[in-house]
Amino acid sequence: MNIPCVYATKAVNLVYAWKALIVELLLVPLHLARGLTVYEKGRADHRPMRSASVGVG
């Protein structure tokens, strides 16, 4: 039962891999597209906690 799903998954992965190669290796260096991933420090959905000692003193 799993065998047909393996081939479908490989086809989808192949499409995304070729897209990544074309965009990252050709279009980004030519400034025709932005990169596929934007890396940011930390988590986007996380607010920094305030410590109890901030503002004391």
N, C-alpha and C positions, 0 to 999 in steps of 0.2 A: 504494500500500500504506500510505502514511503518513496519508492523509486521515482514516480512521476514528479513528486514535489522537489526532488533533488535537481532534476533537469530544469524545472521552472526557476528555482532559486539561482542556479548557475547562469541562466540567461539574464535574469535581472541584475545579478552582480556584474556580469560582463558589460552591460549597458552603462552602469554607474562607473565602472572602472575606466572605460573609454572616455566617458564624459570628463572624469577627473583628470585624465592624462591630457586631453585636448585643452581644457580650461587652464590647468595649472602650468603646463609646459609651453603652451603656445600663446594663449590669449592674455594671461596675466603679464608676462614679460613685455608684450606689445602694448600694454595698457588699454586693451580692448574689453577687459572684464575684470571684475573683482575676484579675489580668491574665494574658494568654496567655504572656508571655515574662518571665523574670526575668533581668535583665542583671547580670552580675558582672564585676568587674575581673579581668583575667588569664584564664588557662586553668584549668579545673577539674581536668584530669588532669596538671598540671605542678607539680612540687615545686620551690621556689626553691633555687638552687644556693648553697652556702656558699662564701664567698671564702676564700682561703688566709690572709688577714691577720686573720680573725676569731679572737679569743682569743689572739692573739700580742701579747706586750708586757708 
